[in-house]
Amino acid sequence: MIPISYYLWVSALLFVTGAIGVLLRRNALIMLMSLELMLNAVNLSFVAYARMLNDMGGHVFVFLNITVAAAEAAVGLAIILAIYRTKETVDVDHLSLMQH
């Protein structure tokens, strides 16, 4: 049986990797993928604690989090596509003003 600390270390590593990706990268698509990585790190910790406590509450939160992440990805990709069509770039440094 794998100890919960291993799951939490992997979750922390995934979260830090996602946070670094959001903070250091300038491409909007990479930032969106890094945000998804952070959400999945939180999902891993919810499932680990739910397994440790033999409680289904963590699984319910993971299901809701996955639903919100799917909606966020769809809306985020639509916004990025609309920005690319008007500005012809997805570099966030060039998008400081949201006007034509």
N, CA, C and O of each residue as an XYZ file, in Angstrom:
400
protein
N       0.843     -1.177      0.000
C       0.000      0.000      0.000
C       0.895      1.249      0.000
O       1.851      1.351      0.768
N       0.560      2.172     -0.864
C       1.361      3.398     -1.024
C       0.922      4.418      0.017
O      -0.276      4.662      0.157
N       1.848      5.018      0.747
C       1.480      6.029      1.751
C       0.909      7.288      1.091
O       1.232      7.611     -0.052
N       0.057      7.986      1.835
C      -0.575      9.187      1.300
C       0.448     10.292      1.042
O       0.232     11.149      0.185
N       1.537     10.277      1.764
C       2.547     11.323      1.569
C       3.118     11.291      0.156
O       3.473     12.339     -0.382
N       3.215     10.118     -0.454
C       3.709     10.028     -1.825
C       2.757     10.740     -2.782
O       3.185     11.487     -3.662
N       1.463     10.497     -2.597
C       0.462     11.163     -3.435
C       0.524     12.681     -3.255
O       0.413     13.432     -4.223
N       0.699     13.118     -2.025
C       0.730     14.555     -1.760
C       1.996     15.198     -2.315
O       1.956     16.343     -2.768
N       3.115     14.483     -2.288
C       4.344     15.026     -2.886
C       4.198     15.149     -4.399
O       4.617     16.150     -4.981
N       3.619     14.158     -5.030
C       3.391     14.230     -6.478
C       2.421     15.361     -6.795
O       2.611     16.095     -7.764
N       1.385     15.500     -5.980
C       0.426     16.577     -6.174
C       1.089     17.944     -6.030
O       0.833     18.850     -6.824
N       1.930     18.089     -5.026
C       2.642     19.360     -4.823
C       3.585     19.640     -5.988
O       3.686     20.779     -6.443
N       4.274     18.611     -6.474
C       5.171     18.783     -7.607
C       4.405     19.213     -8.859
O       4.852     20.096     -9.591
N       3.251     18.589     -9.102
C       2.428     18.973    -10.248
C       1.910     20.406    -10.114
O       1.884     21.160    -11.086
N       1.501     20.770     -8.902
C       0.978     22.112     -8.684
C       2.060     23.168     -8.891
O       1.814     24.196     -9.522
N       3.250     22.920     -8.363
C       4.351     23.875     -8.524
C       4.762     23.979     -9.990
O       5.058     25.071    -10.473
N       4.782     22.854    -10.700
C       5.096     22.881    -12.123
C       4.076     23.714    -12.891
O       4.442     24.498    -13.767
N       2.794     23.545    -12.563
C       1.756     24.346    -13.209
C       1.866     25.817    -12.864
O       1.684     26.674    -13.729
N       2.162     26.119    -11.609
C       2.292     27.522    -11.200
C       3.473     28.187    -11.892
O       3.383     29.345    -12.298
N       4.571     27.468    -12.028
C       5.727     28.012    -12.742
C       5.378     28.242    -14.212
O       5.787     29.239    -14.807
N       4.620     27.311    -14.790
C       4.194     27.475    -16.181
C       3.308     28.686    -16.378
O       3.433     29.385    -17.384
N       2.412     28.949    -15.436
C       1.539     30.117    -15.540
C       2.336     31.400    -15.361
O       2.091     32.383    -16.061
N       3.275     31.404    -14.441
C       4.009     32.626    -14.135
C       5.105     32.954    -15.149
O       5.364     34.130    -15.407
N       5.747     31.953    -15.722
C       6.904     32.219    -16.562
C       6.612     32.196    -18.061
O       7.310     32.862    -18.825
N       5.621     31.463    -18.491
C       5.365     31.359    -19.921
C       4.475     32.505    -20.377
O       3.648     32.991    -19.606
N       4.633     32.936    -21.605
C       3.869     34.057    -22.151
C       2.844     33.603    -23.182
O       2.035     34.413    -23.633
N       2.857     32.351    -23.559
C       1.893     31.829    -24.521
C       0.603     31.482    -23.787
O       0.627     30.766    -22.785
N      -0.518     31.986    -24.281
C      -1.796     31.778    -23.602
C      -2.190     30.303    -23.567
O      -2.797     29.855    -22.595
N      -1.859     29.551    -24.595
C      -2.191     28.121    -24.598
C      -1.389     27.362    -23.542
O      -1.924     26.489    -22.860
N      -0.120     27.692    -23.411
C       0.717     27.054    -22.384
C       0.208     27.418    -20.998
O       0.187     26.578    -20.099
N      -0.202     28.669    -20.825
C      -0.737     29.090    -19.531
C      -2.025     28.334    -19.200
O      -2.243     27.955    -18.049
N      -2.875     28.113    -20.201
C      -4.112     27.370    -19.984
C      -3.820     25.913    -19.626
O      -4.480     25.340    -18.760
N      -2.834     25.317    -20.290
C      -2.460     23.937    -19.956
C      -1.851     23.853    -18.564
O      -2.069     22.873    -17.851
N      -1.099     24.856    -18.175
C      -0.521     24.877    -16.830
C      -1.602     25.012    -15.770
O      -1.510     24.413    -14.699
N      -2.616     25.793    -16.068
C      -3.749     25.915    -15.148
C      -4.474     24.585    -14.992
O      -4.882     24.225    -13.888
N      -4.634     23.863    -16.075
C      -5.247     22.532    -16.008
C      -4.387     21.581    -15.183
O      -4.917     20.747    -14.449
N      -3.073     21.699    -15.297
C      -2.167     20.871    -14.500
C      -2.340     21.161    -13.013
O      -2.313     20.247    -12.189
N      -2.516     22.431    -12.675
C      -2.742     22.795    -11.275
C      -4.068     22.223    -10.766
O      -4.139     21.736     -9.638
N      -5.110     22.280    -11.588
C      -6.401     21.714    -11.182
C      -6.304     20.201    -10.983
O      -6.907     19.657    -10.058
N      -5.555     19.530    -11.840
C      -5.385     18.081    -11.685
C      -4.557     17.733    -10.454
O      -4.764     16.680     -9.851
N      -3.631     18.593    -10.076
C      -2.868     18.367     -8.842
C      -3.797     18.427     -7.636
O      -3.679     17.620     -6.713
N      -4.710     19.374     -7.647
C      -5.688     19.464     -6.557
C      -6.593     18.236     -6.559
O      -6.937     17.718     -5.497
N      -6.980     17.770     -7.742
C      -7.803     16.554     -7.826
C      -7.085     15.351     -7.217
O      -7.700     14.543     -6.521
N      -5.795     15.236     -7.480
C      -5.026     14.126     -6.916
C      -5.009     14.168     -5.396
O      -5.135     13.134     -4.741
N      -4.855     15.356     -4.837
C      -4.846     15.448     -3.372
C      -6.231     15.158     -2.789
O      -6.337     14.535     -1.733
N      -7.295     15.603     -3.470
C      -8.654     15.274     -3.006
C      -8.871     13.766     -2.984
O      -9.413     13.232     -2.017
N      -8.454     13.080     -4.035
C      -8.654     11.627     -4.107
C      -7.796     10.925     -3.061
O      -8.240      9.945     -2.463
N      -6.586     11.402     -2.829
C      -5.711     10.781     -1.824
C      -6.324     10.892     -0.437
O      -6.352      9.920      0.317
N      -6.819     12.090     -0.103
C      -7.446     12.250      1.215
C      -8.749     11.458      1.319
O      -9.058     10.909      2.377
N      -9.508     11.396      0.236
C     -10.747     10.619      0.255
C     -10.452      9.140      0.475
O     -11.192      8.451      1.177
N      -9.373      8.657     -0.126
C      -8.987      7.264      0.069
C      -8.523      7.023      1.500
O      -8.846      5.998      2.100
N      -7.769      7.965      2.042
C      -7.265      7.807      3.399
C      -8.415      7.808      4.414
O      -8.397      7.040      5.376
N      -9.407      8.667      4.196
C     -10.503      8.801      5.152
C     -11.693      7.896      4.852
O     -12.670      7.887      5.601
N     -11.614      7.125      3.748
C     -12.730      6.284      3.310
C     -14.024      7.087      3.204
O     -15.072      6.677      3.704
N     -13.926      8.231      2.545
C     -15.057      9.145      2.398
C     -15.224      9.466      0.915
O     -14.242      9.645      0.195
N     -16.464      9.534      0.473
C     -16.744      9.835     -0.933
C     -16.780     11.335     -1.207
O     -16.927     11.733     -2.363
N     -16.655     12.165     -0.205
C     -16.713     13.606     -0.391
C     -15.623     14.118     -1.315
O     -15.867     15.011     -2.126
N     -14.430     13.566     -1.203
C     -13.333     13.973     -2.075
C     -13.600     13.638     -3.527
O     -13.232     14.398     -4.423
N     -14.241     12.501     -3.763
C     -14.559     12.106     -5.132
C     -15.618     13.025     -5.731
O     -15.588     13.320     -6.926
N     -16.541     13.471     -4.908
C     -17.567     14.407     -5.386
C     -16.921     15.729     -5.780
O     -17.264     16.302     -6.814
N     -15.990     16.216     -4.968
C     -15.288     17.450     -5.305
C     -14.479     17.296     -6.587
O     -14.416     18.221     -7.397
N     -13.860     16.134     -6.775
C     -13.088     15.889     -7.993
C     -14.012     15.897     -9.205
O     -13.666     16.465    -10.241
N     -15.172     15.280     -9.089
C     -16.129     15.284    -10.199
C     -16.558     16.702    -10.543
O     -16.619     17.062    -11.719
N     -16.855     17.507     -9.539
C     -17.244     18.905     -9.785
C     -16.071     19.699    -10.365
O     -16.266     20.536    -11.247
N     -14.871     19.444     -9.882
C     -13.695     20.142    -10.373
C     -13.415     19.788    -11.833
O     -13.043     20.663    -12.615
N     -13.586     18.538    -12.208
C     -13.389     18.130    -13.595
C     -14.429     18.784    -14.492
O     -14.116     19.184    -15.613
N     -15.658     18.896    -14.011
C     -16.714     19.557    -14.780
C     -16.386     21.028    -15.002
O     -16.523     21.535    -16.115
N     -15.956     21.708    -13.955
C     -15.583     23.122    -14.074
C     -14.361     23.271    -14.971
O     -14.296     24.217    -15.756
N     -13.396     22.371    -14.878
C     -12.191     22.444    -15.707
C     -12.527     22.249    -17.184
O     -11.929     22.896    -18.043
N     -13.469     21.373    -17.484
C     -13.866     21.179    -18.879
C     -14.537     22.431    -19.429
O     -14.268     22.837    -20.559
N     -15.398     23.034    -18.642
C     -16.047     24.272    -19.085
C     -15.027     25.395    -19.231
O     -15.089     26.182    -20.175
N     -14.097     25.464    -18.296
C     -13.048     26.492    -18.350
C     -12.175     26.306    -19.577
O     -11.794     27.288    -20.213
N     -11.855     25.083    -19.920
C     -11.021     24.827    -21.094
C     -11.760     25.206    -22.371
O     -11.167     25.786    -23.281
N     -13.035     24.887    -22.448
C     -13.812     25.221    -23.645
C     -13.921     26.737    -23.818
O     -13.700     27.255    -24.912
N     -14.257     27.439    -22.755
C     -14.380     28.893    -22.828
C     -13.014     29.538    -23.064
O     -12.895     30.470    -23.859
N     -11.987     29.043    -22.374
C     -10.643     29.592    -22.550
C     -10.125     29.418    -23.968
O      -9.540     30.344    -24.531
N     -10.331     28.248    -24.549
C      -9.890     28.028    -25.919
C     -10.674     28.890    -26.901
O     -10.111     29.372    -27.884
N     -11.958     29.088    -26.649
C     -12.751     29.965    -27.517
C     -12.255     31.406    -27.443
O     -12.179     32.088    -28.466
N     -11.922     31.869    -26.256
C     -11.394     33.231    -26.098
C     -10.036     33.356    -26.774
O      -9.771     34.344    -27.459
N      -9.174     32.362    -26.588
C      -7.850     32.403    -27.211
C      -7.979     32.386    -28.731
O      -7.241     33.092    -29.418
N      -8.903     31.594    -29.263
C      -9.118     31.552    -30.706
C      -9.623     32.894    -31.228
O      -9.194     33.346    -32.289
N     -10.525     33.530    -30.493
C     -11.029     34.841    -30.902
C      -9.922     35.892    -30.864
O      -9.848     36.748    -31.746
N      -9.068     35.831    -29.852
C      -7.947     36.772    -29.773
C      -6.961     36.526    -30.909
O      -6.440     37.474    -31.498
N      -6.704     35.265    -31.217
C      -5.773     34.956    -32.304
C      -6.296     35.464    -33.640
O      -5.524     35.935    -34.475
N      -7.607     35.368    -33.843
C      -8.179     35.844    -35.107
C      -8.063     37.351    -35.257
O      -7.921     37.845    -36.376
N      -8.119     38.084    -34.171
C      -8.044     39.537    -34.278
C      -6.610     40.054    -34.175
O      -6.235     40.957    -34.922
N      -5.811     39.512    -33.282
C      -4.450     40.008    -33.038
C      -3.364     39.207    -33.756
O      -2.237     39.682    -33.891
N      -3.691     37.998    -34.218
C      -2.766     37.081    -34.874
C      -1.581     36.693    -33.987
O      -0.487     36.428    -34.485
N      -1.805     36.661    -32.690
C      -0.806     36.193    -31.733
C      -1.531     35.724    -30.472
O      -2.630     36.186    -30.164
N      -0.903     34.806    -29.756
C      -1.428     34.385    -28.455
C      -0.447     34.716    -27.352
O      -0.557     34.198    -26.241
N       0.507     35.573    -27.649
C       1.473     36.037    -26.655
C       0.794     37.062    -25.755
O       0.298     38.082    -26.233
N       0.773     36.790    -24.455
C       0.030     37.653    -23.540
C       0.700     39.010    -23.349
O       0.047     39.948    -22.891
N       1.967     39.142    -23.682
C       2.624     40.447    -23.587
C       2.074     41.430    -24.628
O       2.087     42.642    -24.408
N       1.601     40.913    -25.741
C       1.033     41.770    -26.781
C      -0.448     42.047    -26.567
O      -1.052     42.779    -27.350
N      -1.035     41.489    -25.541
C      -2.479     41.605    -25.313
C      -2.795     42.413    -24.076
O      -3.777     42.124    -23.392
N      -2.000     43.408    -23.769
C      -2.225     44.167    -22.545
C      -3.507     44.987    -22.606
O      -4.144     45.214    -21.577
N      -3.892     45.430    -23.796
C      -5.137     46.166    -23.958
C      -6.122     45.308    -24.740
O      -5.774     44.764    -25.787
N      -7.316     45.184    -24.255
C      -8.322     44.357    -24.903
C      -9.170     45.200    -25.861
O     -10.399     45.177    -25.794
N      -8.520     45.929    -26.733
C      -9.227     46.718    -27.730
C      -8.573     46.485    -29.079
O      -7.482     45.920    -29.155
N      -9.235     46.918    -30.143
C      -8.715     46.695    -31.504
C      -7.602     47.587    -31.751
O      -7.020     47.563    -32.836
